[in-house]
């Protein structure tokens, strides 16, 4: 990453992630909506991307990283409206 200290690297990582989210929002509005409207999802995704890409100075490049995202709680699934009664007689 361009900036070497962790705080600047995190800010750069979050900016890059937001650019990617905006770029794919036309293809996946649900991902964009979750990223914009769900702070816990945004934090989880930001932390995941940062932890996968940030390498502190002095650390061996390519070393294994442990990522803990088990504390993320996915939002409840949205249920669609009842199926329209196609083929029924309307009077």
N, C-alpha and C positions, 0 to 999 in steps of 0.2 A: 504494500500500500504506500501511497505517496507520503503520508504523514507517519512519523515513527512512533510517537507516544500513543498510548492506548486510547486516551480521550479523543484526540484528533482523529485517530484511525476509526473509532466508533462513529464519529460524526460523518466521516467520509463514507463509511460503509452504509450508514442509514440513507445518505443522499443517493448513493448508487442504487440501493434497493428501491427507493422511491421512484427513481427514473425507470427502473425495470418494470415496476408495478404499473406506472403510467403507460409504458410502451405496450404492455399486454392487456390493458384494460378493455380494449375493443374486442378482444377475443374471449376474455373471461371476466365478465362484470361481477360475478359472485366473489372472486378473489379480490378484485378492486374494492368492492363494497365492504368485505370483511376487513381489509387492510385499513380503510378509511374510518369505518364506524366501530370497530371492535378493538379497543385498546389492548386487551390481553392477547389477541391474535397478532396485532402489530408488534407488540413486545416480543412474543414468542418467535415470530419470523425474523425480526431484526436481530435478536440474540442468536438464533440459529445461523443466520448468514454471517454475522460477525465472528462467531466462534469457529466457523469453518474456514474463514479467510484470514483472520488476524494471526500473525506470528510475531510475538515480542522479539526485540533484538536479543541476540545471543542464543536463541532457541534454534535447535537444528531444524532446517527446512524439511518439510515432508514428515515430521514426527507425527505419531498418532495423536489424535485429539479425542477427548471424551466430551460428548455433548449430552447434557441432561435437559430434556424438554418434557419430562413426565409431569411437571407441575402445571402444564398448559391444560386448561379444561375447554374442550371444544364446545361451542354454543349448541343449544338444542337444534335439532333438525327442523327445518320448516316443512310443514305439511301442506300439500296443494289442496285446493278446494275439491269438494266431492266431484266425482266424474259426472259429466253431463249425461243426462238420460237419452242418448241418441237412439233412434229407432222406436221411441215410444210415441203413442198417438197423443197429439196435443189438441185439446178441444176448446 
